Amino acid sequence: MMLVPARRNDFLSDFLSDPWDMGFFGNRPQGQKPAPAMMKTDIKETEKAFELDIDLPGFKKENVHAELQDGYLTVSANTETETEDKDEQGTYLRKERFTGSCSRSFYVGDDISEDDISAKFENGILKVTVPKKQLPAPEETKKVIGIE
């Protein structure tokens, strides 16, 4: 089994990315793709599982979701914030709203079920463990060569 990330970018995540990271100012080597602004993921392979650490700073546990469909594990998160500043007369000096969402998909194989996968959200990091399925050992068969 092989764990393969698939990325879904949306305009908002690209727009909110750091302009230095996006290479607008020519500091990125030629041909290098920009790093995703959200959901940076570390994938560690152990003897028995794949361990994913997905960075989701500022997101609440209830706004993070994981689902398994057709061999793809999809992790999605959304957030809404509102900031409001007023002067003494109640006149708005600044009022901002932000709504954002992001998601990433990883191919984990058709032989993995949702009961096999465990996940824990702590300190802005979603830790997901996807076990490796053991393939049946090939049967040993003797191949006899006929002698004439």
N, C-alpha and C positions, 0 to 999 in steps of 0.2 A: 504494500500500500504506500502511496505517496501523498503527502499533503501539499496541495497546490493552492496558493492564494489567487483570488480573483478580485478585482477592485472595481467599485462603482463610484465614479466621481460625479459630483454635481457642481453646478455653477457656483453655488454659494461657498462650498468648501474651497474651490479654487480662488474665488474672489477674496476670501478671508485669509488666505495664506500669506506668509511673510514674503514681501517682494524680493528680498535678498535670496530667499529659498527658491523662488520661482525663476530666478535668473534674468529678471528684467534689466539688470545693470551689467550683464556680461561677465559675472564672476564665476559662472558654472562652466566646467569643461565642455567642449563641443560634443553634442550627441548625448549628454547625460540627461536622463529624465528627472523632473522635479520629484522630491519626496512628498508623500501625501501629508496634508496639513493635519489630519486627524486620524485616529485609530492606528497609530504606529504599533506594529506588532512584532514581538520577538517569538520565534518558534524554536523550541528545543526538542530534539529527538532523544528519547531514552530507549532503553532496551524493550520496554513494554508499551510505551505511549508517546504521543506528541503532546507537548505542553505549550500552550499559547498564552502569552501575556499581552493583552491589548490595552493600550493607554487610552483612558477616557476621562481626563481631568475635567472637573466641573459638572459632570453628568451625575444624576441621581440613580440609585439602583433600580427604582421603579420605572425609569425611562430607558433601561437597557434590556434588549430582548435577543434571544437566540432561538433559532429554529433550524430544523433539519428537514430537507426536502430533496428528493432525487439525488442523494449522495453529496449534497452541498450543505455545509454548515454556514448559515448566514447570521451575522451579528449586526444588530442595528441599534442606534441610540438617537434620542432626540432631546432637545432642550428649548425652553422659552425663558427669556429674562426681560425685565422691564426696569429701566432706570428713569427716575424723575427728579429734577431739581427745580425748586421754585424760590422766588425772592419773597420778602415779607408781605407783599401785596397778593401773593398767590399767582403771579404771572410766571409762566414757564420760561425758564432760561434755557433749559435743555430737557428733552424727553426722548428717550431712545428705547427701541424694542428690538429684540433679536430672537429669531426662531431659526433653529438649525437642526439638521439631521445628517447622519452619516451611516454607511453600512459597508461591510466587507463580507465576501463569501470565500469559503475554503472548500475545496473538493476533498472529502474524507473517505469516499468510497461508498458503494451501494450496500456493503455488508455491515455497516455501522448503523445502530439504531439510537434513538434519543435516550434510551435507558443506559446505553454504554457511556455516554458523554457526561462529564461533571463540570460544573462551573461555579465560581465564587467571585463576587464583586467586593473589593476592599481597597480603600484609599485611592480611588480613581483608576484602579487596574482590574480588568476582568481576566481572571485566570481560568482557562478552559483546558481540560484534559481529555484527549481523544485516544482511546486505547488502540493498539495495533491488533488487528485480528490475526489469529494464528492460522496459517494455511495448513491444510492437512499434509502430513508427511507423505512423500511419494512412496508408493509401494515398491518394495524391492522385488524385481523379477529377474530370473536368470534367463539369459538369452543363449540358447544352445545353437551352436553352429554345426550343421550336419557335415560329416566327413564321408566322402565317397570312396 
